[in-house]
Structure formats: structure tokens, C-alpha cells
Amino acid sequence: MAMTLITTNTSSNAASSSFTSSIDSTYKLFIFKFFDVNPATDAAYFQFQGSTDTGSSYGVTKTTTWLGYQHGEAGDSAQLVYEVEQDLAQATTAQMLSRQTGNESDECCAGTLWLFNPSNTTYVKHFYATTNNSYYTPYFLGGRIGGYFNTTSAIDAMQFTMSTGNMDAVIKMYGVG
């Protein structure tokens, strides 16, 4: 199946990037691709939330699992670790997508978030994401995140933010199916 570009949000020193329209029953899969996410505040985390009321409020209950990895530019500190402290269990807080991202001109975050059948009103809404980012010290970091929004209401808006401060970012929303 082909991906159809629905919209592109380009943010410059913005507190958030929100998608409040076009998440509907037209597609059963929505893919968000984010590029060049650069925080204004050093060591901030890139994160997301879902909404069931077209973005009037965010914080849909979710359960998630986080797997992280890192490798130092000098060839040191290679790790693959299940990060239980990053998991959410029936939480309404934002889900972290990246680990700490540096705010220098050569540091950023990139990745993809898949949201499955968000308009379905029978089942929970599953998602997973892959991310890569550069840490404010010379490290490459990455994450694999999986989980679900624990609601049978339609997820009709998504919001991306940093854990602190503003961001520059390009985020594209695609529909599949």
C-alpha cells in the first residue's frame, strides 16, 4: 500500500506541533515522520500525546514499553537496555520518543511513529515508534517504543512537544490504506 502525504508541520522555536485534523477513518494507519527535531533547551526529550476531542485536551491514558540503545562517538559505552523507568502504565503523561537530545547545531532527533486504526471505536489504539538522536555529549542514542492508547474513543489529534522548552522540527503525517 502506498503512503499518502496528508500534511507537513514545520516548527521554528515552537512549544508544540499539533495535528488536529485529518486523523479520521480515511486511513487505517497513520505514520508520522519527524526530522531535524532540535530542542531549544539542552538535554530535552521529544515526546507525544493523543487526543479524543480534536486537540482540545491531550493526555489519553496509555501503556507503553521502552527499549533504548546508545553508542559513543569514540567507540565506547555501547549499550542495549530495557528502560523500565521510561515505561508508562495507565498514564496520561506524554510518552517519551527520544532520550536526551542536545541543542547544538549538529544535534537533533529523527524517527517514525506508527498509529494503527485510530478511528476504530471498538478496540484500543496501538502505536509503535523508532527514534534516533544525538546526545548533548558525543553519543548516538535510539529507542524502540510500543504501546496503546487505552480508549475505545477515536484518537483524532496528536501533539508533539519537548519535555522542556521549545523546538525546531519538521513532522510529516502520512495515511496508509
N, C-alpha and C positions, 0 to 999 in steps of 0.2 A: 504494500500500500504506500501511496505517496504522501509525503508531508506537505501540508499547505501552510504557508506563512500567513498568519492572521494579523499580527501587529508586532511592531518593534517599539520598545521604550528605550530612549536614550536619556540618561540622567547625568546631570552635572551638579555636583555638590548638593545632592538631594537627600532628604531624610528617608524617602521610600520610593519604590517603583511598584505601582499597583496595576493590576489587570482586572477591571471591574465590568467588562462587557465581553461578549462572545464566548464565554465559557458556558456552553449550553449543550443541548442534545444533538447538535450538528455533527459532533465527533465523539467517538468513544475513548479516544486517547488524546491528551494534550501534552505537548513537550515544550518545556521552557529551556532555552539555551542561553546561558549568561557568559558574557565576555568582558574582559578588562574591568572587572569589579575592583575598584581601588578605594579603600576607606580613607576618610579624612583623618581619622584617629588611628594611630599605630596599634597593631595587635587586636583589631576588632574582628568579630566573627560575622560572616554573611549568613543570613537566616531567612526563613519564610513562615507565613501563616496563611490559613484559608478562611473563607467567609461563606456563610449561608444566606446573607442578606445583601448581596451585591456590594459588599465593601463598607457597609455602614458600621460594622464591627468585625474584628478579627479575633481569632483565638478559639477555633473549633477544637474540641478535645481530640487528642491524638496519642497513639502509642507507637514508639519507634525503636530502632536499633542502630547503633553507630559503630562502624569499623574504620579505624584510621591507620595510616602508614606515613612514614617520613624517611627522608634520606638527606644527609648533609652534603652540601656542595663539595666539601673536602673529602667525601667518601666515607664519612664517619656517621655514627648514630643511626644506622638503618634499623627500622622497627616496623613490625606489623602487629597491631594490638586491637583487641576488642575493648572499646572505651565505654564501660558500663555507666560511668558518670555522665556521659553525653546522651544516654537513652532517656526517653520520656515514657512515662507510664500514666496514661489517662490524664495528660497535662494539657493546659490551654496556653502555655507559653510558646514562644516561637521555637521552631526546630532549627537548630544549627545546621548549616550546609557546609561551611568551611571551618577549618581551625583558624587560629590567629593569622591574620593577613597583614603584612606590612603596608605602610602608606608611602613608601618611596616610589619614584617614577618607574622603577623596574620591578615593582612588586604588585601582584594582583591575584585575583581568583577567577577561575573559569569552570564551567561544568554544565550538567544537564539534569533536569528534574522531569520525571515522567509522572503524570497524574491520570489514573485509569477511571474511566466511566464516571466522571464527576456529577452528571445529571441523574444518575440512577437513584431512585428513591426507595429501593428495597434493601440494598446492601451498603456496607461501609465502603469508603473510597480509598483504595490503595495507592501508594506512591513509592517511588524509589529515586535516588539521586546518586550521581558520581561527581566528585569535585576534585580540583587540583588547585593549589595555591602556593605562593611563596611567603615564607615567614619573615618577620622583620629581622631575624638573624638569618644567615645563609642556609636555609633549609627548604626543601621541596616537601610539601605536605599534601595528603589526599584523604578522601573519605568516601565511604560507601554507606548510604543511609537508606533504610527501608522502613515502612510503616503504613499506618492507615489513619484516616480521619474517622473517628468513631461516631458517625452520624448517618442516618438514612435520609437526611435532607440533602438536597443538591448543593454541592460546592460550586458557587457561581462567581467567585472572585479570589484572587491570590495577591499577596503582598510580600515584597522582598525588602529587607532592611539590613542595616548593620547593627550589631549588638550595642554599639555606641557611636555617636556621630553620624555624619553624612557620608555620601559615597558618590563616585562616578561609576557608571555602569551602562552596558548595553545588554538588554534582555529581549529575546525574541520568543514569541508564543506561536507554536505550530499546532495544527489539528491533523489527526491521522484517523482514517476510517470514516 
